[in-house]
Amino acid sequence: MRDILSPKAHPTGVAGRGPAAGPFALDDDSAYRRWREWKLAAYPTEAAALVVEVGDAAALTPAEQDAMLAVCAKTNLVIYRSRAPVDKDGARRLGERFGLRRLDSNLLADEDSISSLQVVPGKSGRGYIPYSNRRLLWHTDGYYNSADCRIRAFLLHCASPAARGGDNGLMDHELVYLRLRDENPEHVRALMAPGAMTIPANAEDESAARGAVSGPVFSVDAGDGSLHMRYTARTRSIAWKDDAPTRAAVAALERLLADDGAGVFHHRLAAGEGLLCNNVLHNRSAFEDDAGSGVTRLLYRARYHDRIDGTQLVRLWGRE
């Protein structure tokens, strides 16, 4: 299937309307069918199949790195389990092994651009749910970022889990695309429209003020052909394009995620475990810390403007 993304089959198409050819082009059904067959072949059905045991996640052996990359190349995510402890610098070094170097320096991150996710009343009280113990709905990270600052990958490392709860739901965004396209290609067409989803301006928090951001849900990287998704299940601070095709597409996407069926993985990160992914859809259940123990839930999160090296569509199909 080397020809699925050959140089002749990789024009970018008209801006905002998706690619003109390749598996994510709605008019290229042949390429899509070949990619779909590859995608679904031996696709994992349980979260346990996503886990790779490593000695030290901060200093992977070549074999461990290859094992992690093999899982990620198929599913866009991998869960690692490190026997050695990993600190924030170790998490950063792990990302670098996979070509992840351009950290997103958001205002709530620590000075090293890696966020320490734990309950912080000063942040949760301003509406930043990742710093609370409340549940997080389905979303991709950075859905409010502009197109030139997209979050293409992130790493989530668990230093200490909550006493109860804090489970993650995970779903490969390429599988979401596949299921929507199989149901009705017009759903994908609507979600690829440049103004499909708008995040209104944030004027309430002066420290994080920004203008409104409009863009597609699904887009294709013009350089390597990879699929990107931006989405949030929030109903506040979001505006969908007001037309029938978009409403139908959003309803179909909501049904797919609510079904919690094939393709949805559930995993609760334990201490020493982490998630490395190409910004897949994810959620989090509410959790409780044990105040008496003095141990609270703490995860390190690194967001990147890079995609995991070796998972670019043009690289994957170039090996076929």
N, C-alpha and C positions, 0 to 999 in steps of 0.2 A: 504493500500500500504506500510505497514511497511517493507516488504521484498525488496523494491527497492534498498536499500543500506544496506542490512544485512551484518554482518561480513564476511560471505562467499562470498558475492557479491561485496567486496570492495578491491580486490587486486590492487596494483598500476600499474601493467603491466610493460612493458619494458620501461626504461627511455627514454623520448623524444617521445614516441609513443602513449601517452595517456593511460588511465586506461584499464584494461582487462575486467572490468564489471561495471555495473551501467549505469545511464541514459546518461552519456557523453562518453560512450564507443561505438564506431561505430559497434562493433560486438554484442552488447547487445540491439537488437531492441525492445525486450519486455519491458525492463526497460525504454528505451527511450519513448516508446508509453505511458506508464503509467505516467511518469513524464510530458510529453507533454500535456496530458489530464488535469492534475492538473494545469499546468502552464497557460494554456489558459482559464480555467474556471473562469469566472467573472473577467477577466483581465481588468483593467481600460482603458477607451478609451479617456478620457480627463484629462488634467493636473489638473483641479479642484479636481478630485478624489484623487490626491496625497497629497492634502493640509490638514494638521492637525493643528487646532487652539489650542494654549497653552497659559497659563497665563504668565509663565516665563520660557523660554527655558533653562535658567541656573539652574532652580530648578524644574524639572518636577514632577508632581504627578505620582503615579504608573499608574493611568488610562491613563494619557497623554502618558507616555512612552509605554504602551501596544498598544495604538492606532497608534503611530508612527511605532512601530515594526511590527504591522500587515500589514501596507501598504508596508513597506520595505521587508518583507518576501516574498511578492508576486512579487514585481517589482524591488527589489534591490535599490530603492530610495524612499525618502519621502521628502516633502517640509513642513516645519513647519512655523507657523506664530505666533510670540511671541508678546503679548501685553506689556510686560515689556521690557525695553531696555537690550541689551546683549552686553557686551564688550568682549575683547579677552579672558580674563580669564573665562568669562561665556561660551564662545564657547568651550573652553577646557573642562570645567566641563560637558557640554552637551555631548561631545564625550565620556567622561569617563563613563557616565551612560549606554552607549552601548558597553562597553568593549574596547573602543579605547584609548589606552595609549601609544603605541609605535609610537611617532611622527617621521616623516621623517625630519631630520635636513639638508635640502638642503642649499646650499651656499647663495641663494637669500632670504631665509626666515629671519624673525626677530630673535632676540636673544632667544626668547622663542620657536622657531621652528614653529611659526605660521606666515604665510605671510600676509602682508598688500598689497592687490592688488589694485593699483591705478596707474595713469600715472606717471612714473618716467623716465624722459629722459635719465638718466645715464644707466638705465637697458634696456629700449626699444631701445635705440640707439645701444646696443650690440646684438640686435636680439631677445630679450626676449619679445615676443608678449603679454603675460599676463599683462605686465607692460606698455602697450600702449593702445590706444583706437581703434586699428585695430581689425578686425574680427578674430576669432579663428576657424579653421576648425575642423571637427570631430576628436576626439582623446580620449584616456584614459590618465589619469595622470601617469607620471613616465614611459612612454613607453621606455625611454632610460635607465632605471634602470636595473641592473643585477637581475637574478632570486632570489638571496638571499636578495634583497632589494625591492621586489615588493611593489607597492602601492596598497593595497587591499581595502582601503576605504578613503573617504575624506569628509570634512565638509566645506561648503561655506556659510558664514553668511554675509548678506548685512547690513552694517552700514548706507550707503547712496547710492542711485541709481544715475545713470547718468540722466542728463536732458532729453536726448533722446537716445534711443537704448540700447544696452547691454542685449538683450534678449538671453536666453539660449535655445538650442535644447537639448533634453535628450532622450536617448534610452537604455533600459535594454540590457546588453550584452548577457544575456541568451536568450532573444528573437531574437537577431541577430543570435546566434548559431542555434536556432530552425529554423529560416527561411532559413538559408543557408543549413542546413542538409536536410530540406524538399525539397529544390530545387535540391540538388545533394550532397550526403554524401561525395563525393570525394573532394568537396570544403573544408569541415571541415578537412578531412584527410591532405590535403595540408597545411592548416593553423595551424595544430598541429605539423608539422615537426619542429625539433629543430632549423633549420636554415632558417625558412620561412622569417623572417624579421630581417634585420641588420641595426642598427644605427651606422654609421661610427664614428671613433674616433673624439673627439673634441679637436683640437690642437690650435685653433684660440684664445680661451679665456683661458689664463693661470690660472685664478682663478677657472675655472670650467673644467679643463682638465680631460679627461677620455679616456679610450680605447674603441674600437669598442665593441658593445653589440649585440650579435645574440641570437635569441630565437624564440619560437612559438608565434603565435597570440593568440590561445586558449590553455590553459593548465588547468589541474585539480589538485587541492591540494591533495596530498597523504594522509594528515591527516584527512580531513573532507569531501572530495569528491566534494567541491565547484568548480565552474568554474571561471577561471580568464581570462581576455582579455587584451592584449596590442596592441595598434593600433594608427596610426596617418595618416591622409589624406594628410599630407605634401608630396610634391614630391621632395623637396630638403632635403639633409642630411638623406636620407633613401635608402636602397637597398633591393629589394625583391629577393628571390631565383629565379634564371633564368631558370625556366622550365615551360612547358605548363600547368601542373595542378595548379601551384601557380599563374601564370598569369590569368588563368580562375577564380580562387577563388577570387583574388583581384578585378577583374572586376565585379564579382557578388556582392561582398561586397560594392563596390563603387555605383553600381546601386541601391542596397537596401537603402543605406543612402541618395542617391540623390532623391529617390522616395518621401521621406518626407510623407509617408503614415501611415498606421496603426502601432502603437507602438512608434511613434515619438511624444514626448510631447514638447510643447513650453511654456515657462514661463519666465517672467521678474521679478526677485526678487525685492521686495519693501523693504524699511527700516524695519528691524525687522524680515524679512523672511530669511530662510536659506534652504540649500539643504544638506541632509545627505544621503550618498549612498555608495554602494560597488564598487566604481570606474567605474561607468557606462560610456558609450560613451556620450560625450557632445560637444557642440560648443558654440560660442558666436558671436552675431552680433557686428558690429562696433558701437561705441557710441560717443556722444558729451556731454561734460560738459558745464554748464552755467558759463562762467568766471565771469560774473557780480555778481552772487549770492555768490560766494566764497565757494559754496558747490560742491564738486567733488565726483565722484563715488569711493566708498571705500568698499571693501569686505575683510573679513578675511578668509583665507584658511588654514585648517589644514589637512595634509596628514598623513595617518597611514599605518603601516605595518600589522595592525590587520584587520580582517574582522568584520563587525558588529555582535556582539554576539546575537545569536538566529536566524541568517539567514544562518548558515552553513547547507549544504545539509543534512548531517547526523542528525542534530538536527531537521530540518523541517520534515523529513520523519520518524524520531523516534517518532513524536507526532501523526502520522497517526494511 
